[in-house]
Amino acid sequence: MRDSAGLAPDFPTLSLDYAPRHQGNGPGFEALAGLALRLRRLGRIDKGLTEDGEDGLLSPENELKEARVRKGDAQEIRRLNRRAILAHLRRGPLTRADLSRLTGLAKSAVSRLVDELLKEGLLEEGTLTSPPLGRPGTLLHLRPGARFALGAEIGVEGTVLLALDWRGEVLWAREWAHPKEAGPEERFARLLQEALPQAHGALGLGFTLPGVVVGNKLLYAPNLGWRDLDLNPYLASFPLPALAENDAKASALSEVFFHGEENLAYLVLSTGLGVGVVSEGRLLRGTNGAAGEVGHWLGPEERPCACGRKGCLETELGLGALLRHHRALGGEAEGLEALLAKAQAGNPSAQAALAHLGEHLGKFLANLAVAYDPARVVVGGKAAELFPFLEAPLRRALAEHAFLETHRALPVQPSSYGHLAAAVGGASLFLARFFELGGLWAESPRRNGGRYEEVALGTRHGLGA
Ligand SMILES: [Zn+2]
């Protein structure tokens, strides 16, 4: 039996959802509607998908196209809906009605998915709210400690290991020093030993290295003196999924993951100098993973660099140069901590050396602004702790040398995680993946879509969603 529009009797349910948007779309609409109907009968389309989702993924047009391509992958649709709910709850507590309004999902669909998330222990119900308009509702929020990941930074002088809650809180952190000549065997053995008792329940371990990482290979870390290191044996030695990433890139991803930005440069200034750039929502890696190794930009000077060449930028703009300059001013300080303590005590040569570094850094940021045009620059690494002394001269130099008027006021901030930032970045590789999967993390994440690095390493758009 057909009705006057030539549609099947059970079509009205569907037309309520689809017809207003598709009127005037011609004969194609019927084919689409028919497809949607078939998928719904097969249980392959969630009714909640019939309204626009905020990210556009859930709009009926897109969803129908996607559904056709994927032949109604119910699991994928559920993932997208759960991802949307979790993404909104990351910004703060909301009621079911809020979630329905924000995601465009039907209230029944929200309720069902929320029940699922409550049962999995991901959400918690809080207080009852009574808005001036509308019905009272219970606030839902992400349950603290429901999921966490481990992150580690293998630095030149030592290693930082921490656990990061899925809401961005550092649960604990520990650090240990290495002799400079310690090789990968020794450093990874210690990391394994420290991580092992903490691995239970963690989504994974993301660790960073101060060098060029591509896939599971470290191509070159000049300040460690490591070259062409196959990371697979080390990755496999951990009792949980593990990933490696460059320190500046992981730090940039963590900022994007927590703040949802599209254009950002994260500067790591420690023994070396590097930058992690997220441009238009994507992490810039380049062909060999070397994009952002700005510490090895060649300049006119002739000072030897750890990379074996002469005149690299980090020989002039780095902590080694800071200590050298301080000595040239007649200052005496064993290391960075001593120099910082002197500056805090009002020592003029220590303060002058830091002001010189700040000025140099400001000029460098004027260059970075024309290279990558970020919306915000984060200063991390050891330089984050020096920032109070660097800031004023840095801003003066940036204002003086900026190419565009707007670059003069480019926001520059120290990393909110301080010297833990790279390790936080490592852990956020896994947390980002968890959210991307809508919390549908199988016992083995490798089985769940397989390629978590696609998102974790920023090769897919929209990481910060
Ligand atoms: Zn170099």
Residues whose N, C-alpha, C, O or C-beta is under 5 A from the ligand:
A	BS01	ZN	G295 H296 C305 A306 C307 C312
